Amino acid sequence: MGTYIPHTDEEVASMLAFLGLSSVDELFAAVPAAVRLQRDLALADGAPEPDVLARFGQYASGNRASSDHLLCFAGAGAYDHEIPAVTRALATRSEFVTSYTPYQPEVAQGVLQAIFEFQTLVARLSGLPVANASLYDGASATVEGVNLAVAASGRNTVWLSEGIHPHWRQVVETCAAGTGHRIQTVRLVGGTTRWPDRDPDPADGGGSGSEPPGALVVGYPNYLGCLEDLGEARAICDRTGALLVVAADPVCAGILRTPGEWGADVVVGEGQPFGTALGFGGPYLGLFSCGQSLVRRLPGRLVGETVDIDGRRAYVSTLRAREQDIRREKATSNVCTNQTLMAVTAAIQLGWLGTSGLAELALRCARGTRYLRDALLRLPGVVPFADAPVVREFAVRTPVTAEVLVDRMADAGFLAGVALDGSFEDAEDALLVAVTERRTRSEIDAYVSAFAKAAA
């Protein structure tokens, strides 16, 4: 395979020396062994490019995409929602697909207006007055929410609920290694966050454990699909002076009170459900909104509405002095871009749904979830993993390990769900299941039948 690697041995050695590493294996040590190829690729030395492409096409054909081959009951931050023809038709217009960064408003009014409409819709979903032009995904939005809250509160300690997506928590912890933020993971009990019984007291002896939090980060609903008590989280923030960062499921906004109504200071989330297809992990869409008093700390791009010299409505990038490309190391964030195409897609999808359409969408998801959960809990050996109320996602314990059940269900034509990973205690037999509006009653019934056989 050396033929296909563009770097010479001398260049590789130079890069490793610069990084202080002794080998390429050490460079990739963070990649789990389970997903690393433990052998050479079956390619002949010097194989021509068409043969290489053909072989990799054969490898790719082994993937079973949920939309084409499997009925999807998996969620965990990425959902198989319906994408209507109008969304695909409008979002794929060349004016949006080929648009470049709108630094020159005089030639980018259409894109700027579309982003402004997206911001307006996100603000309505979150219940907060200001939203940015989007971030990369839910994980990066959560990191930026933590950074904003820590900067605004002046305290580096972050109480991070275990109910936040495990991957998002890992990204927060990775970034904290560079920023110096102290991350304290707060465990779930019965499916919801068990916040400390009393607030930290500096008189207890100092150290990271005694500092009051600068930020509380909680899911709504959380990763297990359970509803958290945001009123309790808000009360803790009021006592300690922390900012409340809520990682919200935007679909559930159709039937739940907004996080802003609960007193959230910052709302983050993943916008993939609004028009972006499942795509092996991305590109996705980070949602971010905050209160008016925090607008100058808002990360990333912000589009504002104004009037031109003739009094006509116009749109511009505003408060640019916040951005990294202007203030450099003094910026509030190193993000100075956005996911324009996915943001425009989400705006089209939300505009098509409207208020009543979003409510109907969320209600159909909730009803399907309840129907499936009740049916699964009637099967022998299937019990709840969490006791709290759920909306459109839930976790159950199964008679066999979750990974085995997922493999068996794939053979039956179903993407059964997501096996809970090691970030949750005693969860090797726990499966996280989601239902979207795409799943019909007959599909759910077929899933239950296949589940019963696979769990036997």
C-alpha positions in Angstrom: 0.0 0.0 0.0 3.0 2.3 0.1 2.3 3.2 -3.5 -0.9 5.1 -2.5 0.6 7.1 0.4 1.8 10.5 -0.8 4.3 11.1 2.0 7.9 9.9 2.0 9.5 8.1 4.9 11.5 11.2 5.6 8.4 13.4 5.7 6.6 11.0 8.0 9.6 10.9 10.4 9.7 14.7 10.4 6.0 15.0 11.3 6.3 12.4 14.0 9.4 14.2 15.5 7.5 17.5 15.5 4.6 15.9 17.4 6.9 14.1 19.8 5.8 10.7 18.7 7.8 7.6 17.9 5.5 5.9 15.4 2.4 6.2 13.2 0.7 3.6 15.4 1.2 6.0 18.4 -0.3 8.8 16.3 -3.5 6.8 15.8 -3.6 5.2 19.3 -6.8 7.1 20.1 -8.6 5.2 17.4 -10.3 2.2 19.0 -8.8 -1.1 18.0 -12.2 -2.5 17.2 -12.6 -0.1 14.2 -9.1 -0.4 12.9 -8.2 -2.7 10.1 -5.8 -5.3 11.5 -4.4 -6.4 8.1 -3.3 -4.9 4.8 -5.8 -4.0 2.2 -6.2 -6.8 -0.4 -4.7 -4.7 -3.2 -1.9 -5.7 -5.5 1.1 -3.5 -5.6 0.9 -1.1 -8.5 -2.8 -1.8 -9.2 -4.2 0.7 -11.7 -6.7 3.3 -10.4 -9.8 1.8 -12.0 -9.1 -1.5 -10.3 -8.6 0.2 -7.0 -11.9 2.1 -7.4 -13.7 -1.0 -8.3 -12.4 -2.9 -5.3 -13.3 0.0 -2.9 -16.8 0.0 -4.5 -17.1 -3.6 -3.6 -16.2 -2.8 0.0 -18.7 0.1 0.1 -21.5 -2.2 -1.2 -21.2 -4.1 2.1 -22.7 -1.2 3.9 -26.4 -1.4 4.5 -27.9 2.1 4.6 -30.9 2.4 6.8 -33.0 4.2 4.2 -32.3 1.7 1.4 -32.0 -1.7 3.2 -33.0 -1.4 6.8 -36.1 0.0 8.6 -34.5 2.5 11.0 -35.4 2.5 14.7 -32.1 4.0 15.8 -31.8 7.6 17.1 -29.2 8.9 19.6 -28.9 12.2 17.8 -29.4 11.1 14.2 -32.9 10.3 13.1 -34.6 8.9 10.0 -37.2 11.6 9.4 -39.3 12.2 6.2 -37.7 14.7 3.8 -40.5 16.0 1.5 -39.9 16.7 -2.2 -40.2 20.4 -1.7 -37.3 20.5 0.7 -35.1 18.5 -1.6 -36.1 20.6 -4.6 -35.4 23.9 -3.0 -32.4 23.1 -0.9 -30.5 21.6 -3.9 -31.0 24.7 -6.1 -27.6 25.8 -7.4 -28.0 29.2 -5.8 -27.7 27.5 -2.4 -25.4 24.6 -3.2 -22.8 26.8 -4.8 -23.1 29.8 -2.5 -19.9 31.1 -0.9 -19.2 32.9 2.4 -21.5 36.0 2.2 -18.8 38.6 3.1 -20.0 40.9 0.4 -23.7 41.6 1.3 -24.3 43.5 -2.0 -24.0 40.2 -3.9 -25.3 37.8 -1.2 -28.7 39.1 -0.2 -30.5 35.9 -1.0 -28.3 33.7 1.1 -28.1 36.2 3.9 -31.9 36.4 4.1 -32.2 32.6 4.1 -29.8 32.5 7.0 -31.7 35.2 8.8 -34.9 33.2 8.4 -33.1 30.2 9.8 -32.0 32.2 12.8 -35.5 33.4 13.4 -36.9 29.8 13.3 -34.2 28.5 15.7 -34.9 31.4 18.1 -38.6 30.4 18.1 -37.8 26.7 18.7 -35.5 27.6 21.6 -37.6 30.3 23.2 -34.6 32.7 23.2 -34.3 35.9 21.3 -31.0 35.4 19.5 -29.7 32.5 17.4 -26.5 32.3 15.3 -26.2 31.2 11.7 -25.4 27.6 12.8 -22.4 25.6 14.0 -21.0 22.3 12.7 -23.1 19.9 14.7 -24.6 19.3 18.1 -21.3 18.4 19.7 -19.6 21.6 18.6 -22.6 23.6 19.6 -22.4 22.1 23.1 -18.7 23.0 23.4 -19.5 26.6 22.4 -22.3 26.7 24.9 -19.9 25.7 27.6 -17.3 28.2 26.5 -19.8 31.0 26.5 -21.2 30.1 29.9 -17.8 29.8 31.5 -16.7 33.1 30.1 -19.9 34.9 31.2 -19.9 33.4 34.7 -16.2 33.7 35.3 -15.9 30.2 36.7 -14.3 27.2 35.1 -16.3 24.4 36.7 -18.9 22.8 34.5 -21.6 20.4 35.8 -22.2 18.2 32.8 -25.2 15.8 33.0 -24.6 12.2 32.0 -27.8 12.6 30.0 -25.9 14.6 27.3 -25.0 12.5 24.3 -21.8 10.5 25.2 -20.0 11.7 22.0 -20.8 15.3 22.8 -19.5 14.8 26.3 -16.3 13.4 25.0 -15.9 16.4 22.7 -16.5 18.8 25.7 -13.9 16.9 27.7 -11.4 17.0 24.9 -11.8 20.7 24.4 -11.6 21.3 28.2 -8.1 19.7 28.2 -7.0 22.8 26.2 -9.2 25.5 27.8 -8.6 24.4 31.4 -12.4 24.0 32.1 -13.0 21.5 34.9 -15.7 19.1 33.8 -17.7 17.3 36.6 -20.0 14.6 35.1 -23.3 14.4 37.1 -24.8 10.9 37.0 -28.3 9.9 36.0 -30.5 8.1 38.5 -33.7 6.5 37.1 -33.0 8.2 33.8 -32.7 11.8 35.0 -29.9 13.9 36.4 -29.3 13.7 40.1 -27.8 17.1 40.8 -25.7 17.4 44.0 -27.7 17.7 47.2 -26.1 20.9 48.1 -24.1 23.6 46.4 -20.3 23.6 46.6 -18.8 25.7 49.4 -15.3 27.1 48.9 -14.8 26.8 52.7 -14.8 23.0 52.4 -11.1 23.1 51.5 -10.7 24.6 48.1 -9.8 22.8 44.9 -11.8 22.1 41.8 -14.5 20.2 43.7 -15.4 23.2 45.9 -15.9 25.9 43.2 -19.5 26.7 42.4 -20.3 25.8 38.8 -20.1 28.3 36.0 -22.4 26.2 33.8 -24.9 23.5 34.1 -25.4 21.4 31.0 -28.5 19.2 30.7 -30.5 17.5 28.0 -34.2 18.1 27.1 -35.1 15.4 26.6 -31.8 13.7 27.4 -29.9 11.0 25.6 -32.0 8.3 27.0 -35.1 10.1 25.8 -36.2 11.0 29.3 -37.6 14.4 30.3 -35.5 16.3 32.7 -36.7 18.8 35.4 -35.4 22.0 34.0 -37.0 23.9 36.8 -34.6 22.2 39.3 -31.6 23.0 37.1 -32.7 26.6 36.8 -33.1 26.8 40.6 -29.5 25.6 41.1 -28.3 28.2 38.6 -30.1 30.9 40.4 -28.5 29.9 43.7 -24.9 29.5 42.3 -24.8 32.1 39.6 -24.2 29.5 36.9 -25.6 29.7 33.4 -28.0 27.0 32.3 -27.1 25.4 29.0 -29.8 23.1 27.6 -29.1 20.6 24.8 -32.6 20.3 23.3 -34.2 18.0 20.8 -35.7 20.5 18.3 -38.4 18.1 17.1 -39.8 17.9 20.7 -40.2 21.6 20.7 -43.4 20.9 18.8 -45.1 19.6 21.9 -42.9 20.7 24.9 -42.4 24.1 26.5 -39.3 25.7 25.1 -36.1 25.7 27.1 -36.3 29.5 27.1 -39.6 29.3 28.9 -37.8 27.2 31.6 -35.2 29.9 32.0 -32.3 28.5 29.8 -29.5 31.0 29.2 -28.2 29.0 26.2 -29.8 26.4 24.0 -27.9 24.1 21.7 -28.9 21.1 19.6 -28.6 19.1 16.5 -30.6 20.2 13.5 -30.2 17.1 11.4 -33.8 16.1 11.8 -34.9 19.0 9.7 -34.2 18.0 6.1 -30.7 16.4 6.4 -30.6 12.7 5.5 -28.6 10.2 7.5 -25.2 10.2 6.0 -22.8 8.1 8.0 -22.3 10.9 10.5 -22.5 14.1 8.6 -22.4 16.8 7.6 -24.9 17.9 10.2 -26.1 21.1 11.7 -25.4 22.7 15.1 -28.1 24.9 16.6 -27.2 27.7 19.0 -29.2 30.4 20.7 -28.9 32.6 23.7 -30.3 35.6 25.6 -30.0 39.2 24.4 -27.4 40.0 27.1 -25.1 37.4 25.8 -25.2 38.3 22.1 -21.7 39.8 22.1 -20.4 36.4 23.3 -22.3 34.5 20.6 -20.0 32.2 18.7 -19.8 32.0 14.9 -21.6 34.0 12.3 -24.6 36.3 13.0 -26.8 37.8 10.2 -28.7 40.9 11.0 -31.5 42.9 9.3 -31.1 46.5 8.4 -31.9 49.0 5.6 -29.8 50.2 2.7 -29.2 53.9 1.8 -32.5 53.8 -0.2 -34.4 52.6 2.8 -34.9 49.1 1.5 -34.7 46.0 3.7 -31.2 44.4 3.6 -29.2 41.8 5.4 -25.6 41.8 6.6 -23.2 39.9 8.8 -23.3 41.8 12.1 -21.2 42.1 15.3 -18.3 40.7 13.3 -15.8 42.0 15.9 -16.7 38.9 18.0 -15.2 36.6 15.4 -11.8 34.9 15.4 -10.8 36.2 12.0 -11.2 39.8 13.4 -10.0 39.6 17.1 -7.7 36.5 16.7 -6.7 35.2 20.1 -9.1 37.6 21.9 -12.2 36.3 20.2 -15.0 34.6 22.1 -14.8 31.6 19.8 -12.5 30.2 17.1 -15.6 29.5 14.9 -16.0 32.0 12.1 -18.2 30.1 9.7 -21.5 28.2 9.6 -23.3 25.3 7.9 -25.1 27.4 5.3 -26.5 24.6 3.1 -27.8 22.5 6.0 -29.1 25.7 7.7 -31.0 26.7 4.6 -32.4 23.1 4.3 -33.6 23.3 7.9 -35.3 26.6 7.3 -37.1 25.2 4.2 -38.2 22.1 6.1 -39.4 24.2 9.1 -41.2 26.7 6.8 -42.9 23.8 5.0 -44.0 22.2 8.3 -45.2 25.4 10.0 -46.2 25.5 13.7 -49.0 23.0 13.4 -46.9 20.7 11.2 -44.1 20.5 13.7 -46.6 19.8 16.5 -48.1 17.0 14.4 -44.7 15.6 13.6 -43.6 15.5 17.3 -46.9 14.0 18.3 -46.7 11.2 15.8 -43.2 10.4 17.0 -44.4 10.4 20.7 -47.4 8.2 19.9 -45.3 5.7 17.9 -42.7 5.7 20.7 -45.3 4.9 23.3 -46.9 2.2 21.2 -43.6 0.5 20.6 -42.3 0.8 24.1 -45.5 -0.7 25.5 -45.3 -3.6 23.0 -41.6 -4.4 23.8 -42.2 -4.3 27.6 -44.8 -7.1 27.1 -42.1 -9.4 25.8 -40.4 -11.8 28.2 -37.2 -10.5 29.7 -37.6 -6.9 28.4 -37.6 -4.3 31.1 -37.1 -0.5 31.2 -33.6 0.8 31.5 -34.9 4.1 32.9 -38.1 4.9 34.7 -38.6 8.6 33.8 -41.2 9.7 31.2 -40.0 9.6 27.6 -41.0 11.5 24.5 -39.7 9.9 21.3 -36.8 7.7 22.4 -36.4 5.1 25.1 -34.0 2.5 26.5 -34.8 -1.1 27.5 -32.8 -4.0 28.9 -32.9 -7.1 26.6 -32.5 -10.8 27.4 -29.3 -10.8 25.2 -26.6 -8.3 24.9 -27.6 -5.2 22.9 -24.9 -5.6 20.3 -25.9 -9.2 19.6 -29.5 -8.2 19.3 -28.6 -5.4 16.9 -26.7 -7.8 14.6 -29.6 -10.3 14.6 -32.2 -7.6 13.9 -30.1 -6.3 11.0 -30.3 -9.8 9.4 -34.1 -9.5 9.7 -34.1 -6.1 8.0 -34.2 -3.7 10.9 -31.7 -1.2 12.4 -32.8 -2.0 15.9 -31.4 0.9 17.8 -28.2 1.9 19.5 -26.4 -0.2 22.1 -25.6 1.9 25.1 -21.8 2.2 25.5 -19.5 2.0 28.4 -20.3 5.6 29.5 -23.4 4.1 31.3 -22.9 1.7 34.1 -24.2 -1.9 33.7 -25.6 -1.1 30.2 -24.3 -4.0 28.1 -27.8 -5.3 27.7 -29.4 -1.9 27.1 -30.7 -0.8 23.8 -31.8 2.8 22.9 -34.7 2.8 20.5 -36.3 5.8 18.6 -39.5 6.1 16.5 -40.0 8.8 13.9 -43.1 9.8 11.9 -41.8 7.6 9.1 -42.5 4.4 11.0 -46.0 2.9 10.3 -47.9 0.7 12.7 -47.3 -2.3 10.5 -43.6 -1.6 10.6 -43.6 -1.3 14.3 -45.5 -4.5 14.7 -43.0 -6.3 12.4 -40.2 -4.9 14.5 -41.7 -6.3 17.7 -42.0 -9.7 16.1 -38.5 -9.7 14.9 -37.3 -8.4 18.3 -39.0 -11.3 20.1 -37.2 -13.8 17.9 -33.8 -12.0 18.1 -34.0 -11.7 21.9 -35.0 -15.4 22.4 
